[in-house]
Amino acid sequence: QVHLEDSGGGWVQAGGSLRLTCMPSGDTFSGYVKGWFRQATGKERELVAVVTSGGTTDYADSVQGRFTISRDNAKNTVYLQMNSLKPEDTAVYFCAASLIKLQGPEDVAEWGQGTEVIVSS
């Protein structure tokens, strides 16, 4: 199993940027598909971005063009660059890894503890 530590959240004004980082805290498999979920208060956890070990990416429509996911396979580290942040991006963001695919929470093999992002109006 992959054990993940996510960080980089904070409090920013609308239009600002943050960079989230997800690092392994234990052994990991380079072939894992990794991504980011977020969960706002009172809402379901939703998939935001995914990156494969080969670098293929996918994004939720709500963040397309504003967020960029990337990974450093040598470090088994995943990043989420978040630009042009909006108040509706406010949520706890969770790094996640899957064995084969990552489309929903049911696919997740290991979670990060969550890092909070607050975007003020």
C-alpha positions in Angstrom: 0.0 0.0 0.0 1.0 3.6 -0.6 1.0 6.0 2.3 0.7 9.6 1.3 1.4 13.0 2.9 -0.2 16.0 1.2 0.6 19.6 2.0 0.6 23.1 0.6 -2.9 24.3 1.4 -3.5 27.7 2.7 -5.6 30.9 2.6 -5.5 33.0 -0.6 -7.6 35.7 -2.3 -9.6 34.9 -5.4 -7.2 34.9 -8.4 -4.3 33.7 -6.4 -2.3 30.5 -6.6 -1.3 27.6 -4.5 0.8 24.5 -5.1 -0.1 21.3 -3.4 2.4 18.5 -2.9 1.9 14.8 -2.3 4.8 12.7 -1.1 5.0 9.0 -0.1 5.6 8.3 3.6 6.4 4.7 2.9 7.0 2.3 0.1 5.2 3.0 -3.1 4.7 1.5 -6.6 5.8 3.6 -9.5 2.9 2.3 -11.6 0.2 3.8 -9.4 -2.2 6.2 -10.9 -2.3 9.3 -8.7 -4.5 12.3 -8.4 -6.3 14.8 -6.2 -9.8 14.8 -4.8 -11.5 17.7 -3.0 -14.4 17.9 -0.6 -16.2 21.0 0.3 -18.3 21.3 3.4 -21.6 19.5 2.9 -20.6 18.1 -0.5 -19.4 14.8 -1.8 -15.7 14.1 -2.4 -15.0 14.8 -6.1 -12.1 13.9 -8.3 -10.2 17.0 -9.5 -7.2 15.8 -11.4 -5.4 12.5 -12.3 -1.9 11.7 -13.6 -0.6 8.3 -14.8 2.9 7.1 -14.3 3.5 8.0 -18.0 2.4 11.6 -17.5 -1.1 11.4 -19.0 -3.4 13.9 -17.2 -7.1 14.4 -16.9 -9.1 17.2 -15.1 -12.5 17.9 -13.9 -14.2 20.5 -16.1 -14.4 22.9 -13.3 -10.6 23.2 -13.0 -9.6 22.7 -16.6 -7.2 25.4 -17.8 -6.6 26.6 -14.2 -5.0 23.6 -12.4 -2.1 21.5 -13.6 -1.2 18.1 -12.1 2.4 16.7 -12.5 4.6 14.1 -11.0 8.2 13.4 -10.4 8.5 9.6 -10.8 12.0 9.6 -9.3 10.7 11.1 -6.1 7.2 9.5 -6.3 5.9 13.0 -5.7 2.8 14.5 -7.2 2.0 18.2 -7.5 -1.1 20.2 -8.1 -0.5 23.8 -9.3 -3.7 25.7 -8.7 -4.0 29.1 -10.5 -6.8 31.6 -10.8 -8.4 30.3 -7.7 -12.0 30.9 -7.1 -14.1 30.8 -3.9 -15.8 27.7 -5.1 -12.4 26.0 -5.0 -12.5 26.2 -1.3 -12.3 22.6 0.1 -10.1 20.1 1.7 -7.9 18.5 -0.9 -6.8 14.9 -0.7 -4.0 13.2 -2.6 -4.9 9.7 -3.7 -3.3 6.7 -5.4 -4.9 3.7 -7.2 -3.5 0.4 -8.4 -4.9 0.6 -12.0 -7.4 3.4 -12.5 -8.7 6.5 -10.6 -12.2 7.6 -11.4 -13.8 7.7 -8.0 -13.1 7.2 -4.3 -13.9 3.5 -4.7 -10.7 3.1 -6.7 -8.4 4.6 -4.1 -5.8 2.4 -2.5 -4.3 5.1 -0.2 -5.2 8.6 0.8 -3.4 11.6 2.0 -4.6 13.2 5.2 -6.0 16.2 3.4 -4.8 19.8 3.1 -7.3 22.7 3.4 -7.6 25.4 0.7 -9.5 28.5 1.5 -10.2 31.1 -1.2 -11.7 34.3 -0.1 -13.9 36.5 -2.2 
